Amino acid sequence: MNAVSPPASRRHDSAQARWERLPVIRTGEDYIASLKGRGTRLFLFGELIDEPADHPMIRPSINALRATYDLAIEDPELATAHSPLIDAPVNRFLHMPTGPHDLVMKNRMQRRLGQITGTCFQRCTGLDTLSVLHSITWDIDAKHGTGYHRRYLEFLKEAQRRNVLIAAGMTDPKGDRSKRPAEQADPDMFLHITDRNEDGVFVRGVKAHMTGGWNQHWICVMPTMNLGEDDRDYAVVGMIPGDAEGITYIYGRQASDTRSMEGGDMDQGNAQYGGQEVWVYFDDVFIPHEHLFMDGEHEFAQEMVARFTAYHRASYVCKTGLGDVMVGAAATIADYNGVDKVSHIKDKLVEMVHLNETIFSSGIASSHEAKPLDSGIYMNDGMLANVCKHNVTRFPYEIARLAQDLAGGIVATMPSEKDLENEEAGAIIRRFLKGRDDIPTEDRMRILRLIENMTLGRNAVGYLTESMHGAGSPQAQRIQILRGMDVEHKKWHARKLAGIEQA
Ligand code: SF4
């Protein structure tokens, strides 16, 4: 395909010019239109793709984000909120939490979107980034007398007015893990400032496996870990338009992703929706001062990461929506097989629901326990958020195992949709790949393909691997739980009850 590069005029364009390229988005259709003709450089299978929004492998991930716009129209109570900042209703993904209720509603919306899409709908990282920036810019200003919070509020107002999407560019490739950013042999192993002029700064580096990175209008680049004095150039937070000059995207593969290019819709399992991770290379990309929210204040990097993970680890209740789909698929195949009344089948479904609701309970409890920060924004409880995410690193695997148990080995050995369509092979398949007489073979195959999709195929990325590593791998949560568990206080209670004299 022919590739179009962004015009060089975008190299140093102003903050205002960057906003003026973006429309006001109201509907899912508006959103899809907003992605077209951007002239981005995106590699997929070794080729630059001219119009990624129309590519059959990419489109399902765009549909998943589109669902966040559609839901706001279908169920405004759930998916919109009143913004005091612009005194108007906004998509809940752009609303800053002003109390525990906002965070609880966010979790309910996330579960619903998981049920609708059966995958990662990619918009929560942007919300959680905006939420963190509210308090971090406030705190940096309080210490250094900078003007980041005002800039941030101006950005947020415009983002709310235009109803745009923001991707979180947090994960650097990291290179030699024993070395700090400034010590790496390749200085670009962590994204950093390479140059500056009177209007802004230039950054170079890569942000890895960025969720929905191409599908969004802005990318917020930010540090991935704590930084020291020598790492000042790496302490940078800024908003960059997805179509800025100097950005190259490389699309991440997912299991069975080319099934979307084979024609038909059955073998995909979930033909409508998918997730997306991309590698994004920033080659001296410009950020105007108005869109810069940290510039060298390295001592705030660790706190920024900690607050982001506190928000985002509770956002992982999204996986309970996918868990609802898994339970539904397992119950449906049991039904189609004529074994839905068998006691051990019902017991396995109960186990799946128990695990799924355990995830939800820790996430929603974290939101109910939210407390205000100095900037006035609310943040959910960090300990419970880490417990939620830690549950997510384990329970979906057990839920998926039980779904495969109920599905039977056929989930991984079934003939293709094209064989089903073939006159001779199709007749054999329709006759013998049957369960209950009154259930068409094709329906049985479709529900099995959905289970395959979510446990082995394309959306197993969203349901399993992302559950393991997204928002930090399991050990990252254990470290946070260790830091917050206050074992001395627990020992004091134990000694008191045991009648041991307290020091
Ligand atoms: Fe949202 Fe879940 Fe995807 Fe994170 S993993 S962006 S919380 S849907």
Residues whose N, C-alpha, C, O or C-beta is under 5 A from the ligand:
A	BS01	SF4	T119 C120 F121 Q122 R123 C124 T125 S315 Y316 C318 G470
